[in-house]
Each structure stands twice: as C-alpha cells, then as structure tokens.
Amino acid sequence: MRVVLARHGESVANVERVISNRDLPHRLTALGRRQARELAERMRGEGVGALYCSPIPRARETATVIGERLGLSPVVADGLSEPDRGVLEGRGDPEAWRLHDELTRRWVVDHDQAARHEGGESLADVRHRFQAFLALLVDQQAGRDRTVLCITHGALLQTVLPVVMPGVPAAFAAGGSVAHATAVGAEFGDGGWRYARVDESPATR
C-alpha cells in the first residue's frame, strides 16, 4: 500500500500568524487554493483511490478542492490533525509563538514526548492518534494496488513522522519548515512503514 501525506495549502491563519489548530474558520488564501489545485494535478497518474483529511478547516478545504478534481470524497480523520496547542490556540502574539516554537524544539530536538502546553497535546498524544490512523489504513487499504492521499499539517509531518517512519529526511527531523502542499510518500510492507520520497510544491506565490 502506498500513502502520500501532504500539507494543506496556505491559509489565512498562516498569513496572519495565528495559532489555529482547532476549528477556527481560517480558510485557504487564493494561493492556498492554487496550491491545492496544483497538488491535485501532481497526484494524477499516482493511482489515488482514497482521500483522507484532518478535520481542521484548512485541511478539509484543501481536500475538497483535490477531491473535486480527482473524483473522490474526503474522509475526515482526527489522526491527521495538527497538534493541539492548548492555551495558545487563537493567539498570534510574539510570546505565544515563542512558547509554541520552544515546545516544538523540545519535541524534535530533545525528544521530550511528554511535554505539552496547558490544555494541549503532548507529542506522545499526537503519535498515538496518528499511529492509530495508520493502523486503520492498513486494515482498510492493505492489499489494494492504489495510493491513499492524506491531507494533514506541517507540524505533524515535522514532529511525528520522523518518530514513526525511519528514513524521513534530516530537514524534517531537525525541525525544518515544511512548505504548503509538500507531499511525503510512504509504503507499507513487511509489517511496517518506510519513507519513500518528498515532493515539494512549486506553487509558492
């Protein structure tokens, strides 16, 4: 089974620098919609037979755009959500972002999977729900000769993917940023997941 995990297109929250990992109505920008369309075109010929997405609005909108072009109905999966940042949600001030980035550093560099903001998720929490989603995919999709496309978030790709999928590029594991509509390919076989490739979006403006 082949899986492609892709970051959503650019959203208003990204432009306005708001921590928005729940259900705040931050939609895609014009660029974000173009990135979603371009990602759909990149997926043509990949044999995509199923489409999943995070419940967060920017991911759902990205998946809707892609689904319309590929003839697929997105399935919402909580396991693909961005890490919940608790008391920082809805904030965009410099102190909030300092605390946000410090926690990300603790997760990625210090490997502290228990650290969290008040009311938010730890890396262990995010890893457990993401692994549960992958297990569900194996149950539902293994043995089918098709690609499953999953629309998720940069923070999940940056912090969790290197933990559960050996071989993810060092830029991810070191905390490098993940561009919008970047797609990470993976394959399941011999009882485990393995990284295959990274396909970055050319639509950046």
C-alpha contacts under 8 A as a table, 3 or more apart, distances in Angstrom:
res1	aa1	res2	aa2	distance
1	M	138	V	7.93
1	M	141	Q	6.94
1	M	142	A	5.42
1	M	143	G	6.44
1	M	144	R	6.44
1	M	145	D	6.48
1	M	146	R	6.62
1	M	147	T	6.67
1	M	148	V	7.92
1	M	187	E	5.73
1	M	188	F	5.38
1	M	189	G	7.42
2	R	145	D	8.00
2	R	146	R	6.56
2	R	147	T	4.71
2	R	148	V	6.28
2	R	185	G	7.28
2	R	186	A	5.94
2	R	187	E	4.60
2	R	188	F	6.60
3	V	147	T	5.47
3	V	148	V	4.72
3	V	149	L	5.93
3	V	150	C	7.39
3	V	185	G	5.81
3	V	186	A	5.22
3	V	187	E	6.08
4	V	147	T	7.12
4	V	148	V	6.20
4	V	149	L	4.83
4	V	150	C	6.05
4	V	183	A	6.15
4	V	184	V	5.46
4	V	185	G	4.42
4	V	186	A	6.27
5	L	149	L	6.16
5	L	150	C	4.79
5	L	151	I	6.05
5	L	152	T	6.65
5	L	157	L	7.98
5	L	183	A	5.53
5	L	184	V	5.11
5	L	185	G	6.42
5	L	186	A	7.99
6	A	149	L	7.45
6	A	150	C	6.11
6	A	151	I	4.99
6	A	152	T	5.87
6	A	153	H	7.39
6	A	181	A	5.71
6	A	182	T	5.46
6	A	183	A	4.08
6	A	184	V	6.16
7	R	59	A	7.83
7	R	151	I	5.80
7	R	152	T	5.05
7	R	153	H	4.76
7	R	154	G	5.64
7	R	157	L	7.89
7	R	178	V	7.72
7	R	179	A	7.44
7	R	180	H	5.43
7	R	181	A	4.73
7	R	182	T	5.58
7	R	183	A	6.63
8	H	32	G	7.70
8	H	36	A	7.15
8	H	58	R	6.49
8	H	59	A	5.13
8	H	62	T	5.70
8	H	63	A	7.94
8	H	151	I	5.94
8	H	152	T	6.12
8	H	153	H	6.19
8	H	180	H	5.86
8	H	181	A	5.41
9	G	28	L	6.52
9	G	29	T	7.99
9	G	31	L	7.45
9	G	32	G	4.00
9	G	33	R	6.36
9	G	34	R	7.84
9	G	35	Q	5.42
9	G	36	A	5.62
9	G	58	R	7.23
9	G	59	A	7.60
9	G	62	T	6.20
9	G	180	H	5.10
9	G	181	A	5.46
10	E	14	N	6.35
10	E	15	V	7.69
10	E	28	L	5.73
10	E	29	T	6.00
10	E	31	L	6.40
10	E	32	G	4.00
10	E	33	R	7.63
10	E	35	Q	7.55
10	E	58	R	7.91
10	E	180	H	5.95
11	S	14	N	5.23
11	S	15	V	6.62
11	S	26	H	6.35
11	S	27	R	5.48
11	S	28	L	3.94
11	S	29	T	5.11
11	S	32	G	6.05
11	S	58	R	6.17
12	V	15	V	5.11
12	V	16	E	6.00
12	V	26	H	5.41
12	V	27	R	5.88
12	V	28	L	5.97
12	V	29	T	5.78
13	A	16	E	5.09
13	A	17	R	5.58
13	A	18	V	4.96
13	A	19	I	7.05
13	A	20	S	6.47
13	A	26	H	5.63
13	A	27	R	7.79
14	N	17	R	5.04
14	N	18	V	6.59
16	E	92	G	7.72
17	R	92	G	5.55
18	V	89	E	8.00
18	V	90	G	6.03
18	V	91	R	5.60
18	V	92	G	4.33
19	I	85	R	7.82
19	I	88	L	6.78
19	I	89	E	5.26
19	I	90	G	5.28
19	I	91	R	5.58
19	I	92	G	6.03
19	I	97	W	7.99
20	S	23	D	7.38
20	S	24	L	6.22
20	S	26	H	7.68
20	S	89	E	5.73
20	S	90	G	5.54
20	S	91	R	7.91
21	N	24	L	7.69
21	N	56	I	6.72
21	N	81	S	7.64
21	N	82	E	5.74
21	N	83	P	6.80
21	N	84	D	5.67
21	N	85	R	7.14
21	N	89	E	6.71
22	R	56	I	6.02
22	R	84	D	6.92
22	R	89	E	7.53
23	D	55	P	7.99
23	D	56	I	5.71
23	D	57	P	6.48
24	L	57	P	7.50
24	L	90	G	7.70
25	P	57	P	6.37
26	H	57	P	6.65
26	H	58	R	6.58
27	R	57	P	6.38
27	R	58	R	5.36
27	R	61	E	7.25
28	L	31	L	7.62
28	L	32	G	5.06
28	L	33	R	6.03
28	L	58	R	5.77
28	L	61	E	7.10
28	L	62	T	7.62
29	T	32	G	4.83
29	T	33	R	6.29
30	A	33	R	5.23
30	A	34	R	6.34
31	L	34	R	5.01
31	L	35	Q	6.09
31	L	203	A	7.88
31	L	204	T	7.63
31	L	205	R	6.37
32	G	35	Q	4.96
32	G	36	A	6.21
32	G	62	T	7.86
32	G	180	H	7.83
33	R	36	A	5.01
33	R	37	R	6.27
33	R	62	T	6.96
33	R	65	V	7.41
34	R	37	R	5.06
34	R	38	E	6.06
34	R	203	A	7.41
35	Q	38	E	4.99
35	Q	39	L	6.02
35	Q	180	H	7.41
35	Q	181	A	6.14
35	Q	201	S	7.38
35	Q	203	A	5.67
35	Q	204	T	7.74
36	A	39	L	5.05
36	A	40	A	6.27
36	A	62	T	5.44
36	A	63	A	7.70
36	A	65	V	6.31
36	A	66	I	6.24
36	A	181	A	6.77
37	R	40	A	5.10
37	R	41	E	6.43
37	R	65	V	6.49
37	R	66	I	6.26
37	R	69	R	7.80
38	E	41	E	5.08
38	E	42	R	6.29
38	E	201	S	7.93
38	E	203	A	7.24
39	L	42	R	4.99
39	L	43	M	6.28
39	L	66	I	7.40
39	L	181	A	6.30
39	L	201	S	7.26
40	A	43	M	5.10
40	A	44	R	6.57
40	A	65	V	7.97
40	A	66	I	5.04
40	A	69	R	6.59
40	A	70	L	6.96
41	E	44	R	5.30
42	R	45	G	7.95
43	M	46	E	5.31
43	M	47	G	7.80
43	M	48	V	7.04
44	R	47	G	7.13
44	R	48	V	7.59
44	R	70	L	7.49
45	G	48	V	7.80
46	E	146	R	7.94
46	E	147	T	6.62
47	G	146	R	5.28
47	G	147	T	5.52
48	V	51	L	7.59
48	V	146	R	5.82
48	V	147	T	4.40
48	V	148	V	5.68
48	V	149	L	6.48
49	G	72	L	7.57
49	G	146	R	5.66
49	G	147	T	5.87
49	G	148	V	6.08
49	G	149	L	7.99
50	A	72	L	6.76
50	A	73	S	7.92
50	A	74	P	7.68
50	A	147	T	7.05
50	A	148	V	4.92
50	A	149	L	6.29
51	L	63	A	7.45
51	L	67	G	7.28
51	L	72	L	6.52
51	L	73	S	6.71
51	L	74	P	4.95
51	L	75	V	6.25
51	L	148	V	5.97
51	L	149	L	4.91
51	L	150	C	5.88
51	L	151	I	7.87
52	Y	63	A	7.53
52	Y	74	P	5.18
52	Y	75	V	4.57
52	Y	76	V	5.76
52	Y	77	A	6.46
52	Y	148	V	7.64
52	Y	149	L	6.29
52	Y	150	C	4.66
52	Y	151	I	6.28
53	C	59	A	6.12
53	C	60	R	6.01
53	C	63	A	6.29
53	C	74	P	6.41
53	C	75	V	6.14
53	C	76	V	4.99
53	C	77	A	5.82
53	C	80	L	6.44
53	C	150	C	5.42
53	C	151	I	4.50
53	C	152	T	6.08
54	S	59	A	5.61
54	S	60	R	6.37
54	S	76	V	5.73
54	S	77	A	5.42
54	S	78	D	5.83
54	S	79	G	7.17
54	S	80	L	4.66
54	S	81	S	4.76
54	S	82	E	7.77
54	S	151	I	6.34
54	S	152	T	5.52
54	S	153	H	8.00
55	P	59	A	6.78
55	P	60	R	6.01
55	P	76	V	5.59
55	P	77	A	6.50
55	P	78	D	6.23
55	P	80	L	7.82
55	P	81	S	6.51
56	I	59	A	5.60
56	I	60	R	6.25
56	I	81	S	6.65
56	I	82	E	7.88
57	P	60	R	5.04
57	P	61	E	6.01
58	R	61	E	5.22
58	R	62	T	6.17
59	A	62	T	5.05
59	A	63	A	6.14
59	A	151	I	5.94
59	A	152	T	6.19
59	A	153	H	7.52
60	R	63	A	5.07
60	R	64	T	6.09
60	R	74	P	7.81
60	R	76	V	7.64
60	R	151	I	7.83
61	E	64	T	4.99
61	E	65	V	6.31
62	T	65	V	5.30
62	T	66	I	6.33
62	T	151	I	7.36
63	A	66	I	5.02
63	A	67	G	5.79
63	A	74	P	6.12
63	A	151	I	6.34
64	T	67	G	4.99
64	T	68	E	6.16
64	T	73	S	7.52
64	T	74	P	6.63
65	V	68	E	5.42
65	V	69	R	6.72
66	I	69	R	5.27
66	I	70	L	6.18
66	I	72	L	7.97
67	G	70	L	5.10
67	G	71	G	5.47
67	G	72	L	4.50
67	G	73	S	5.64
67	G	74	P	6.40
68	E	71	G	5.40
68	E	72	L	6.61
68	E	73	S	7.80
69	R	72	L	7.86
77	A	80	L	5.85
77	A	81	S	7.60
77	A	133	F	7.42
78	D	81	S	5.46
78	D	129	R	7.57
79	G	126	V	7.58
79	G	129	R	4.86
79	G	130	F	4.49
79	G	131	Q	7.69
79	G	132	A	7.09
79	G	133	F	5.33
80	L	130	F	6.30
80	L	133	F	7.65
80	L	150	C	7.71
80	L	151	I	7.39
80	L	152	T	5.24
80	L	153	H	7.46
80	L	156	L	7.57
81	S	152	T	6.35
81	S	153	H	6.91
81	S	156	L	7.52
82	E	152	T	7.19
82	E	153	H	5.57
82	E	154	G	7.71
82	E	155	A	6.19
82	E	156	L	5.77
83	P	120	G	7.76
83	P	121	E	6.18
83	P	122	S	7.85
83	P	123	L	7.74
83	P	126	V	6.25
83	P	155	A	6.97
83	P	156	L	6.77
84	D	89	E	7.59
84	D	120	G	5.02
84	D	121	E	5.33
85	R	88	L	5.51
85	R	89	E	5.74
85	R	100	H	7.46
85	R	116	R	7.58
85	R	117	H	5.97
85	R	118	E	7.89
85	R	119	G	7.35
85	R	120	G	4.66
85	R	121	E	6.49
86	G	89	E	5.75
86	G	117	H	5.65
86	G	118	E	5.49
86	G	119	G	4.16
86	G	120	G	3.58
86	G	121	E	7.15
87	V	117	H	6.73
87	V	118	E	5.83
87	V	119	G	6.02
87	V	120	G	7.06
88	L	91	R	5.62
88	L	96	A	6.02
88	L	100	H	7.60
88	L	117	H	7.63
91	R	96	A	6.42
92	G	96	A	6.32
92	G	97	W	6.75
93	D	96	A	5.40
93	D	97	W	6.53
94	P	97	W	5.18
94	P	98	R	6.12
95	E	98	R	4.96
95	E	99	L	6.26
96	A	99	L	5.23
96	A	100	H	6.06
97	W	100	H	4.78
97	W	101	D	5.97
98	R	101	D	5.29
98	R	102	E	6.06
99	L	102	E	5.03
99	L	103	L	6.26
100	H	103	L	5.40
100	H	104	T	6.41
101	D	104	T	4.98
101	D	105	R	6.16
102	E	105	R	5.05
102	E	106	R	6.30
103	L	106	R	5.00
103	L	107	W	6.27
103	L	115	A	7.09
103	L	116	R	6.99
103	L	117	H	7.81
104	T	107	W	5.09
104	T	108	V	6.07
104	T	159	T	7.39
104	T	175	G	7.88
105	R	108	V	5.19
105	R	109	V	5.33
105	R	110	D	6.85
105	R	175	G	7.32
106	R	109	V	5.63
106	R	110	D	4.74
106	R	111	H	6.20
106	R	112	D	5.58
106	R	115	A	7.37
107	W	110	D	5.89
107	W	111	H	4.84
107	W	112	D	4.98
107	W	113	Q	5.78
107	W	115	A	7.32
107	W	123	L	6.49
107	W	159	T	6.80
108	V	111	H	5.47
108	V	112	D	7.71
108	V	159	T	5.84
108	V	173	A	6.60
108	V	174	A	6.72
108	V	175	G	6.29
109	V	174	A	6.86
109	V	175	G	7.70
112	D	115	A	5.92
112	D	123	L	7.73
113	Q	122	S	6.11
113	Q	123	L	4.64
113	Q	124	A	5.05
114	A	122	S	5.27
114	A	123	L	6.35
114	A	124	A	6.13
115	A	122	S	5.40
115	A	123	L	7.11
116	R	120	G	6.00
116	R	121	E	5.66
116	R	122	S	4.61
116	R	123	L	7.57
117	H	120	G	5.17
117	H	121	E	7.11
117	H	122	S	7.81
121	E	124	A	7.93
121	E	125	D	5.75
121	E	126	V	6.69
122	S	125	D	5.09
122	S	126	V	6.51
123	L	126	V	5.11
123	L	127	R	5.99
123	L	159	T	7.60
123	L	160	V	7.22
124	A	127	R	5.01
124	A	128	H	6.06
125	D	128	H	5.29
125	D	129	R	6.47
126	V	129	R	5.40
126	V	130	F	6.08
126	V	156	L	7.89
126	V	160	V	7.26
127	R	130	F	5.13
127	R	131	Q	5.97
127	R	160	V	5.89
127	R	163	V	7.96
127	R	164	V	7.69
128	H	131	Q	5.20
128	H	132	A	6.14
129	R	132	A	4.99
129	R	133	F	6.28
130	F	133	F	5.04
130	F	134	L	6.34
131	Q	134	L	4.97
131	Q	135	A	6.15
131	Q	164	V	7.65
132	A	135	A	5.05
132	A	136	L	6.26
133	F	136	L	5.02
133	F	137	L	6.33
134	L	137	L	5.01
134	L	138	V	6.33
135	A	138	V	5.09
135	A	139	D	6.36
136	L	139	D	5.07
136	L	140	Q	6.14
137	L	140	Q	5.08
137	L	141	Q	5.42
137	L	142	A	7.12
138	V	141	Q	5.40
138	V	142	A	4.85
138	V	188	F	7.94
139	D	142	A	6.27
141	Q	144	R	5.82
142	A	188	F	7.94
152	T	156	L	7.23
152	T	157	L	7.85
153	H	156	L	5.50
153	H	157	L	6.46
154	G	157	L	5.11
154	G	158	Q	5.91
154	G	177	S	7.40
154	G	178	V	5.37
154	G	179	A	7.43
154	G	180	H	7.58
155	A	158	Q	4.92
155	A	159	T	5.86
155	A	160	V	7.88
155	A	178	V	7.97
156	L	159	T	5.39
156	L	160	V	5.31
156	L	161	L	6.70
157	L	160	V	5.93
157	L	161	L	5.09
157	L	162	P	7.71
157	L	172	F	7.41
157	L	178	V	7.57
158	Q	161	L	6.40
158	Q	162	P	7.21
158	Q	172	F	5.09
158	Q	173	A	6.56
158	Q	175	G	6.14
158	Q	176	G	7.29
158	Q	177	S	7.35
158	Q	178	V	6.96
159	T	162	P	6.59
159	T	163	V	7.36
159	T	172	F	7.62
159	T	173	A	7.13
159	T	175	G	7.37
160	V	163	V	5.25
160	V	164	V	6.53
161	L	164	V	5.39
161	L	165	M	5.62
161	L	168	V	7.23
162	P	165	M	5.32
162	P	166	P	6.03
162	P	167	G	7.36
162	P	168	V	5.55
162	P	172	F	7.11
162	P	173	A	5.72
163	V	166	P	7.01
164	V	193	W	7.93
165	M	168	V	6.51
165	M	193	W	6.05
165	M	194	R	5.72
165	M	195	Y	6.16
166	P	194	R	6.43
166	P	195	Y	6.68
167	G	194	R	7.10
167	G	195	Y	5.67
168	V	172	F	6.82
168	V	173	A	7.14
168	V	195	Y	5.82
169	P	172	F	5.67
169	P	173	A	6.71
170	A	173	A	4.91
170	A	174	A	5.78
171	A	174	A	5.29
171	A	175	G	6.43
171	A	176	G	4.93
171	A	177	S	7.81
172	F	175	G	5.31
172	F	176	G	5.23
172	F	177	S	7.23
172	F	178	V	7.42
173	A	176	G	7.33
178	V	182	T	6.74
179	A	182	T	5.56
179	A	200	E	6.99
179	A	201	S	7.19
180	H	201	S	6.93
180	H	204	T	7.92
181	A	200	E	6.94
181	A	201	S	5.45
182	T	198	V	7.23
182	T	199	D	5.78
182	T	200	E	4.28
182	T	201	S	5.21
183	A	198	V	5.79
183	A	199	D	5.01
183	A	200	E	6.18
183	A	201	S	7.70
184	V	195	Y	7.79
184	V	196	A	7.51
184	V	197	R	5.78
184	V	198	V	4.52
184	V	199	D	6.26
185	G	195	Y	6.39
185	G	196	A	5.14
185	G	197	R	5.01
185	G	198	V	6.23
185	G	199	D	7.90
186	A	193	W	6.76
186	A	194	R	5.63
186	A	195	Y	4.51
186	A	196	A	4.81
186	A	197	R	7.03
187	E	193	W	5.72
187	E	194	R	5.52
187	E	195	Y	6.63
187	E	196	A	6.67
188	F	191	G	7.07
188	F	192	G	5.63
188	F	193	W	4.53
188	F	194	R	6.46
189	G	192	G	5.57
189	G	193	W	6.50
189	G	194	R	7.93
201	S	204	T	7.18
